[in-house]
Amino acid sequence: MFPTKEQLRREWTEFRRVGRLIAMAVAALAVVALGLLHAFGNHASCGGPCPAEPTGPDGSLVNDQFSFLHRDMGTDGSITVRMTSMTGTITYPPPDHDRIVRGLVPWAKAGIIIKDGVRQGSSYAALMATGRHGVRMQYDYRHDIAGSGRGVTGGAPRWLRLTRSGDTVTGHESADGTKWTKVATVRLPGLPETVQVGLFAASPGDLTLRRTGLGGATEQVRWTQAGGTFDNITLQGAAAGEWSDDAVGERNRTDWEKYHLASGAVEKKGTITVTGTGDIGPAGAEDGARPVERALSGLALALLIVLVVAVRFAATRHRAGPADGTPVTRPRLAAKAIVVAAVTFATTVLALGIVIPAAVTILKNNGIPVIGVSAFTGTRIVVGTAGALALAAVLALALGSLLRRAWPAILVAVLTIAVPYVVTSVPLLADGLSQWLLRVTPAAGFAVQQTLVEYPQAVAHYAPSAGYFPLPWWAGIAVLCGYAAVLLGLALNRLPQSDERAGQPVDQR
């Protein structure tokens, strides 16, 4: 079963035909050239140098835009408010897109917040009411903790309280201002002695889907605005004096804000209404940032070439038959699998190691923000994607050995690996069907390239066409490994153990 060094050397010598080497070189060049072409073709238009995208305390790209009415607070203190109402505006929603309506998007938010200044990306903890997700406590952009599921209406206000003790912030909520329920206690490392505390409001875009193709969907996002009304405001440990009405990020640039209702704070008859737009949370591809894997636009073409090369490497020898004196045996097919996997892996690692850092640098120089990844994730993308292509090559080799003819085997390999990978990457099929294909076909293995993270509190279209695989990377690789192992095992079982038994029937039991 296990090939010898001589068999490996023989198969490597056979693989080194000019046509195969050229094909593998073309596959590598496709990855590099198409990835760089994608990077060079993306430019930001800012009317000058583009401002740096805000990054959170951990260095990741974030959304940080809202209206903020605030005061200074020291190392120990609290803010308590009663939120009496929450209203909003949604511009031109479907189906007719012909009017502006009153309403709140699900993740519209208004409430109280403690923040390290008013600069974008600074550390914070906020307790809020939302459009449809009840009371939430969120902090440092990535973290979301659910409170009660009750919303805020005129007949059912909510009391909110944030308490600071050093770098620890605790959130409580209450229906009557007497009996309080803790939502969460969070730690904000490095919080300075003086922070900003106050009222805020934000409202992300209204995301809806437009049907395309055979049931696919593309995203449509419209501007929205939200406002919260507060009274019974009590501060402890905060500086005396007037409130400061500021914006974190930009505001009041739309016609609606200019001519109808400007975002900001209004005090009237003992109540304060804060109105705002934007969002506080993690940034993703839907916000204009590019994930690293967008540099892999040439991977589909490389995959197609690798599948053809692997199938022909197996099927050609089977067509030659034992008349040439070197029949295909189990050790020999195992040697072929090792050779084709090693060549595919080495070629792809080289191509990915070139294109990913180069494309990221080009995009950043063109003013396009790129979602940062850790060293481990970057290594996983390069090594894991190369491994996925190598496994796909082994699977194709096994199909070539099982079917004994190149074109039927190529057709099966393309339909089960390449086609699901390609058609799910564009808004052609319904999201459910795309997710199903990427769970049960060998194309699931390409989840190893994904860096996008699904955040329940972030508005996004979490579908394969938007870059979200349904399986985690390790599970996707496991699916591909399973297919490759089963098919290679079947192919090996059909072959004789050694050259001496090549002319004897193989026991298929």
Sequence and secondary structure as in RCSB ss.txt:
>XXXX:A:sequence
MFPTKEQLRREWTEFRRVGRLIAMAVAALAVVALGLLHAFGNHASCGGPCPAEPTGPDGSLVNDQFSFLHRDMGT
DGSITVRMTSMTGTITYPPPDHDRIVRGLVPWAKAGIIIKDGVRQGSSYAALMATGRHGVRMQYDYRHDIAGSGR
GVTGGAPRWLRLTRSGDTVTGHESADGTKWTKVATVRLPGLPETVQVGLFAASPGDLTLRRTGLGGATEQVRWTQ
AGGTFDNITLQGAAAGEWSDDAVGERNRTDWEKYHLASGAVEKKGTITVTGTGDIGPAGAEDGARPVERALSGLA
LALLIVLVVAVRFAATRHRAGPADGTPVTRPRLAAKAIVVAAVTFATTVLALGIVIPAAVTILKNNGIPVIGVSA
FTGTRIVVGTAGALALAAVLALALGSLLRRAWPAILVAVLTIAVPYVVTSVPLLADGLSQWLLRVTPAAGFAVQQ
TLVEYPQAVAHYAPSAGYFPLPWWAGIAVLCGYAAVLLGLALNRLPQSDERAGQPVDQR
>XXXX:A:secstr
    HHHHHHHHHHH  HHHHHHHHHHHHHHHHHHHHHHHT     SSS     B TTS BEEE EEEEEEEEEE
EEEEEEEEEEEEEEEES TTT   EEE   TT EEEEEEESSSSTT  EEEEEEESSS EEEEETTTEEEE  S 
  BTTB EEEEEEEETTEEEEEEESSSSSEEEEEEEE TT  SSEEEEEEEE   EEEEEEETBBEEEEEEE EE
EEEEEEEEEEEEE  S  EEEEES  S SHHHHHT  SEEEEETTEEEEEE S EEE  GGGT B GGGGGTTHH
HHHHHHHHHHHHHHHHHHHH GGGS    HHHHHHHHHHHHHHHHHHHHHHHHHHHHHHHHHHHHTT  B    H
HHHHHHHHHHHHHHHHHHHHHHHHHHHH SHHHHHHHHIIIIIHHHHHTTTTTB HHHHHHHHHHSGGGGGGGG 
     TTS    SGGGT  SS HHHHHHHHHHHHHHHHHHHHHTS SSGGGTTS     
